[in-house]
Amino acid sequence: MSCYKDRNAPVEARVKDLLSRMTLEEKIGQMTQIERSVATLSAIKDLSIGSILSVGGSGPYENAESSDWAAMVDSFQKAAMESRLGIPLLYGIDAVHGNNNVYGATIFPHNIGLGATRDADLIRRIGVATALEVRASGIDYTFAPCVAVCRDPRWGRCYESFGEDPQIVKMMTSAMITGLQGKMPQGHSPGYPFVAGRENIVACAKHFVGDGGTKNGINEGDTTSSYDELEKIHMAPYVDCISQGVSTIMASYSSWKGNKLHDSHFLLTEILKDYLGFKGFIISDSEGLDRLSNPHGSNYQQSVLSAISAGIDMVMVPYRFQLFLEDMKHLVGTGKIPMTRIDDAVERILRVKFASGLFEHPMSDGSLLRTVGCELHRKLAREAVRKSLVLLKNGKDPKEPFLPLDRTAKRILVVGKHADDLGYQCGGWTATWEGKSGRITTGTTILEAIKEFADDNTEVIYEQNPSGPFLEKDYSFAIVVVGEGPYVESGGDSTDLKIHFNGDELISMVADKVPTLAILISGRPLALEPSLLDKIEALVAAWLPGSEGAGIMDVIFGDCEFQGRLPITWFKNVEQLPMNAEDDLYDPLFPIGFGLTS
């Protein structure tokens, strides 16, 4: 038996044995990650492609369930196993709040809401549940967790961050990695990738480094901080990720002091690999090399040279992989990329594949399908929702709290599109890349939860956009649910941070007539006028809660207490931004850590 096929042989011995048997073409193939839609069985088998990904919304077909995904992934994996050396694929997906691309999976709150819980054990358990549901679909690799420290809510990826405080981010990302990959045993080599077993998956800390600190919160922008500040704020959580055995790290689209991270030998190789001792592999972001084309003109080959030389090990092409393979072969053939750099990259990739047990268990495990969207996981998501809620106001008089609401009230008015829209509850990175409105998966909307909680004799009236006369009726109180529509990445960058769909006007109109609880569904703090706050009786930040809307009602109707605390500063006006707790002129509407309990 070849050493690399011997499961009892040490990982490093298996890596060196397999590497010694590989041709240049096979090595370059292992460094290549391609999109599902262009992946052919012959390309996988003949080119020794190392990895496949599904970009947001790219699956077997619309609303495909886990068993359909598993069948598709297995077919690709079978082709990989039939290649000359039988090297299995890593299949990657953005499972960033549950296995969010797969219909019927449990959708957990986005990270900004989880940051409000301050509950590391909860986050670990969410990682465990996510790993099970991802593995049930045949997939073994997630591009998560996001390790960004969000310093400006104008950033369109703010909701992917656990907050503005690096200590919160460190605590939560370490817990998530432990949940996804499994608890690392004592004595495990620092910086060395670790995945415990068949119920765990390969994690990816992203995006290295400073993506949450760009000037004016512009996505893919420039972080202009000093190195000391970069290290203290944005790099600090990665140290913990590496100590937890994170297997892969993704380079950021953003720049530091005008230099693209994908092009930074200093940060990727000298700091991440040499100084921090990271032994897994660095992966590019999707078409990250294309983002380098501007400084290099239209010369894609020069972009490939720059990124690989900087320290990128696996390249998320994802579509024009033939060109990438040709350029790589040419660059090695002409000596511009030395074989030592290729061997280093492939060693790292193989190390992760061996350490994760992929060679022993490349195919899906049908017994895990029972975990997908199971009651236990939905209860966990519901727990996360209720712990994430931040109570910002409760009553116009502190001596007379408005919450909890009376479930035996005569007539409850529910207002706003967000009250009955599962897609809006889940936000971006759900079902599709951008997310979308409607019944995108299985779950409970806020309106459904209100009806479930209200007494049988209570009349619950829902009106998405009520007119003036409609509000003249006799209501006990109103619940107005407004917020942001789904968005991702640069599409979420905002200079005004206004509530979408004129939500502030809707709150004001209802609050003029009916005692009102306003619930904000958003990925970040939004602009709140003082006059609006004065009008309403109570205000709750519910973030992007995911599929289990009943978790909100657990707290609103008093079955559970409010526990959430702001993971990020809530500004008075956007002119103050960026504003963080350590600033000399810190004058927020609500400070980080704020959260009423009643």
CORHU-V652358 format. One record per run of one state. SS is the DSSP state (H for helix, E for strand, - for the rest). FROM is the first residue (numbers start at 1). LEN is the number of residues. If there is no record, write none. Layout:
BEGIN
SS | FROM | LEN
SS | FROM | LEN
END
This chain:
BEGIN
- | 1 | 2
H | 3 | 3
- | 6 | 5
H | 11 | 11
- | 22 | 2
H | 24 | 7
- | 31 | 1
E | 32 | 4
H | 36 | 3
- | 39 | 2
H | 41 | 7
- | 48 | 3
E | 51 | 4
- | 55 | 11
H | 66 | 16
- | 82 | 8
E | 90 | 4
- | 94 | 17
H | 111 | 7
- | 118 | 2
H | 120 | 17
- | 137 | 4
E | 141 | 2
- | 143 | 3
E | 146 | 1
- | 147 | 11
H | 158 | 3
- | 161 | 5
H | 166 | 16
- | 182 | 20
E | 202 | 1
- | 203 | 1
E | 204 | 5
- | 209 | 2
H | 211 | 3
- | 214 | 1
H | 215 | 3
- | 218 | 4
E | 222 | 2
- | 224 | 3
H | 227 | 17
- | 244 | 4
E | 248 | 4
- | 252 | 3
E | 255 | 2
- | 257 | 2
E | 259 | 2
H | 261 | 3
- | 264 | 1
H | 265 | 11
- | 276 | 5
E | 281 | 3
- | 284 | 6
H | 290 | 3
- | 293 | 7
H | 300 | 11
- | 311 | 3
E | 314 | 3
- | 317 | 4
H | 321 | 13
- | 334 | 5
H | 339 | 17
- | 356 | 10
H | 366 | 6
- | 372 | 3
H | 375 | 14
- | 389 | 1
E | 390 | 5
- | 395 | 2
E | 397 | 1
- | 398 | 2
E | 400 | 1
- | 401 | 10
E | 411 | 5
- | 416 | 1
H | 417 | 4
- | 421 | 1
H | 422 | 5
- | 427 | 17
E | 444 | 1
- | 445 | 1
H | 446 | 8
- | 454 | 5
E | 459 | 5
- | 464 | 5
H | 469 | 4
- | 473 | 4
E | 477 | 7
- | 484 | 5
H | 489 | 4
- | 493 | 7
H | 500 | 12
- | 512 | 4
E | 516 | 6
- | 522 | 8
H | 530 | 6
- | 536 | 2
E | 538 | 6
- | 544 | 4
E | 548 | 1
- | 549 | 1
H | 550 | 7
- | 557 | 13
E | 570 | 1
- | 571 | 3
H | 574 | 3
- | 577 | 13
E | 590 | 1
- | 591 | 5
E | 596 | 1
- | 597 | 2
END
